Amino acid sequence: MLTELIKKCRSYRRFYQDVRLSENDLLDMVENARLSASARNFQSLKYYLSITNEINDHIFSNLAWAGYLKYWKGPEEGERPSAYIIMLNDTDITNNYFCDHGIASQNILLTAVEKGFGGCIIASVNREKLRDDLSIPIRYEIIHIIALGKPKEIVVIDTVGPLGDIRYWRDADQVHHVPKRNIEDIVLRF
């Protein structure tokens, strides 16, 4: 059951924009992030939630999407996320959040998938403009954004081919392919 949830937990970049997430949906996701392990138990991660079109537009305008898809500028109107979670570090608590953001983000995304949604962690952010647009105080370091919505695309896992190319790609039907290395290629035996 967990393995199936993990297989469905892909990086989705196109959504049914009119399918809305509620604030309670986002709060459930953050609750599961809150329960995550935290280095030294500092719990310095904070979350800015957005479900409104106005704030979503500000966030969207400060993101870059899918580095391997050079021709694609991101989802078109109607396919954009209907919610976002901005993950922040409270520098008044600590400047070093170690790997807490990865653990918390995965819990957020797994919760989203369990609820029938999907998302994408985006680290390519115009942080200073976003900070200004949303009046985020300087004490909060913008780590990354999690875009969320009802997925409008199919994402499949492929095996990395003989040339070792790990770049994701889209086929003619706009199915998003994500090559993954075989277990034999990642487990080392010395």
C-alpha positions, 0 to 999 in steps of 0.5 A: 500500500505504501509502495503504491502511494509512493509510485503515484507521488510524482512531480506533477506540473499540469493540473485541473486549475478549477479543482480547488483544494481547501484550506483544510486540505493544506492544513492536513498536509502541513500537519503531516509535515509538522509530525516529521522528524526534525534535526535537533528537534528545532522545528524551524520550518514554517509554511505560507498557504495559498488557495486564492487566485490573486496570491496564486498568480503572484506565486506562479509569476515567480517560478520556473518550471521543468528545467529539462523541458527547455521549450516549455514555460510552465503550465498554461492558464487552466492547467496551473496549480490551484494551491501552493505551500511556500516552505520557509525556514525561521532564521530566528530559530536556526540557519541550518534546517539540515534535511528537514525540508525534504522529509516534510515536503515528502510528507506533504506530497504523500498526503496530497496523493492520498487525498487525490491531489498531486504536486511538485516541489519547485526550487527555481524561485525568484525569492526576492520578488516573491518576498516583496510581492507577499510581504514575507519578513526577512527572518523567513528564508524561502526554501522552496514552493510546493505547487498543488492541485488535481493532476491533469497529466499522466506521469510514468516511471521508466527504466533508465536506458542503456545510454544512462539518460536520466532526463525526464521528457514528454511524448507526443501524447504529453505523457511525462516520462521519468527514467529511474535507475534499476535497483541493481544500479544503486545498491553497492556491494564492496 
